[in-house]
Structure formats: structure tokens, C-alpha cells
Amino acid sequence: MKNPNGKHEHKNRSKSKFMNTNKHNNIKRLGGKALSLEAFANAKSTTDYYNPALIKKQREFYKNAKHVNKYKKLVKHQNQQNERPSSSTVGLVEVLLHHLFDSFCFPLMGENETKFENQTNGRCGKERNKGVPSLQALYERKHEEKEKARMEKEAIIAAKKEERERAKARRNSTREKMFKRTQKGQPVMKYRIEHLLETIGASTNH
């Protein structure tokens, strides 16, 4: 005798199996089971998992630090170079010291201090003539050389500019002559023949 409840039991088992399969698929689709409150809090505080955004930020931080260090070294090097006086700066400083030395050694004195002026005149002059005039002469000579080089350069540039202007004027004059026409519209052969003769003469000279 068959059990009448067997059919219902088989139907219930298949239904529960289908529901479990759907539940498993939904959990898998949503990324797994839900975390507990403790697991969620611990997961937010730990950083041992793979995080591309965090790795990118760290790389940018190290890259920026590298650029900052390089910039600091460059600024330090430039400051060291600026602290070293150039030859022209040394010359200017020596000239200023020369004038200050003169003003210090030869102050404006009254009638009662002329004796002190005569005593310090020779001493200050000897001390000044030891090194300052030579440095001043060196600075003046370098300044004159720079001015001479600048004037020569300007003269060369002016000569080239003048030559270009003359060549341009010759080209414009030749062009105007070549475009001249007679009353009948024919080109003036005189200027064309002159141009040909000039071209032949220039080629033979070269």
C-alpha cells in the first residue's frame, strides 16, 4: 500500500532545495554573507588587504616627497652660488670700500683738527695704496673690455642691417624695372638686357 504523504514530502523537499539554491545564488551575487558588527568594525580598522586606491596614494606621496627633496637641494645650491660674490661684485665692493675709506680717513675737520688731518693723511694714503687701486684698475679694465665688446657687436649688427637694407632696395629697384611696360604693353628690353649683363658679370667675377 502506497503512502499518500510520500508525494507531498517529495514536493516539499524539492521546493526547499530550490529555495536553498536561490538563497545561495543571491548570497554569492551580493558578495557573500553579511558581516557581523564586530567583524565589520575590525574590517574597517585593518589595512592588510589589497587596496589599489591606498597604494596609488602612497606612490603619489613618495613621488611628491622625491620632487620636494630635489627642489630643496636645487634651492640650497642656488643660494650657495648667490652667496659667492662674482668678480664684478668684488670690484664694486672694493670701489665702495675705497670711498668709505677716504671718507673715514679724511673727515671734515675744523681749524683745531688740521694737525690730526696732516698726521692721518700719510698713514691712510699708504694703507689705501697697498691693494685698493689695483683692484679698482682691474674692475675698470674689465668694464672697458665689456663696453668695447658690446660696441663691436652693435657695430657688426648695424653693418649687417645696413647691408640687408641695401640688398632689399636693389631687389625692389630691379623688380620695378623688370615690370615696366611700353605703351603697347610690351616689356622694356633695355632693363632686361642690363639685368642679364649684370648677372653674367657677377658670375664671371666669381
Secondary structure, 3 states (H helix, E strand, C coil): CCCCCHHHHHHHHHHHHHHHHHHHHHHHHCCCCCCCHHHHHHHHHCCCCCCHHHHHHHHHHHHHHHHHHHHHHHHHHHHHHHHCCCHHHHHHHHHHHHHHHHHHHCCCCCHHHHHHHHHHHHHHHHHHCCCHHHHHHHHHHHHHHHHHHHHHHHHHHHHHHHHHHHHHHHHHHHHHHHCCECCCCCECHHHHHHHHHHHHHHHHHC
